[in-house]
Amino acid sequence: MFTGIITDIGTVTSVEQRGDLRMVISCTYDMDSVAIGASIACSGICLTVVDKGEGWFAIDASAETVSRTASGLWQSGARLNLERALKVGDELGGHIVTGHVDGVGHIIASDPVGDSWKVVVSAPAALAPYIAAKGSITVDGISLTVNEITDQSDQTAQFTLNIIPHTAEMTTLDSLFVGREVNLEIDVLARYLKRMEDLRAR
């Protein structure tokens, strides 16, 4: 489990196609405190540490993971939002995040408003029912609040975020170009409520 509060930005330093995709990611974590087999969320994707050294760790990403997440993450030089797994007793500063990406959205508008940025993200139709104004959503592993949501005629939805300077500085949302793909994870409570609603409707 995670909180969506990013604690480091890592950089992919090498990529090797084996049976799965082996990636080495540089970071500033004290890797002596990270066990082999530990989970680290990488831009919202819960991945397992399979090797490590001073200032780096390695993960294996399956073809399923690569196919269901934002493009551009799985190449040398890519910057990733990092968060270590939540420990019992840690402060829950964001919201409950599982590290399981539900779908891929893309930025369709990004405009400065004061010192912040107003960002509009298009979400796929499968996720639209789970997103609500003033609700929580995880974007590339970052816990954010939905300001507004507008349903579209094709069943997709467009939702608005406000990115303050601190969030941009501490995450990869310092780059907010139109067309960029982002990993989306819906609020876990919304997922279960929708499931119960669907069962009652049968």
C-alpha positions, 0 to 999 in steps of 0.5 A, a space after each residue: 500500500 502507498 499514499 501517493 506522496 512522492 518521496 524521490 524521483 528516479 531515473 532509468 539508467 538501463 533497460 534490458 529485455 530478458 523474459 521480462 523487462 529488467 530496468 535499473 533505476 537510480 535513486 537517493 534512497 538508502 538502499 541498505 534499508 530496502 530489502 530484496 523483494 520490497 515494493 516500490 511504486 514507480 510512477 504509480 506502478 507497484 514493482 518489486 526490487 529484484 536487485 540493488 546497490 548504492 543509489 540504485 535498484 532493479 525491477 522486472 516489468 512483465 509484458 502485461 505491465 508494460 502494455 497497460 501503462 503509460 508509454 515513455 516510462 520503459 526507456 533509458 533516461 525516463 524519470 519516475 515518481 518513486 514511493 516506498 511502501 507504507 509502514 504501519 504507523 506512517 502518516 497517511 498524507 495522501 490517500 490509500 493507493 494500491 499501485 495497480 494502474 487502472 488505465 492510461 489517460 492523456 493530458 489535453 490541456 495545460 495552462 498557467 493560473 497564477 503560480 499553479 497549472 490548470 491541467 485537463 486529463 482525458 480518462 478512458 470510458 472504463 474509468 469515467 464512472 469512478 472519477 468524481 469532483 473533489 474526489 481523489 485520483 492517482 496520476 503517475 503515482 501522485 495523490 491529487 484532487 479532482 477539481 471538476 469532471 466533464 462527461 463526454 459523448 463517447 463515454 470518456 471523461 475529462 477531469 481538471 487538476 490544479 498542480 501547485 509549484 511544490 507538487 511540480 517541483 517534487 514530481 515529474 509533473 514539472 513536465 506537463 505537455 499536451 499529449 503526454 500519457 499518464 498512469 491513472 489509479 482510481 480511488 479504491 473505495 470508488 472501485 468497490 462501490 461501483 462493483 457493488 452497484 453493478 451486482 445490485 443491478 443484475 
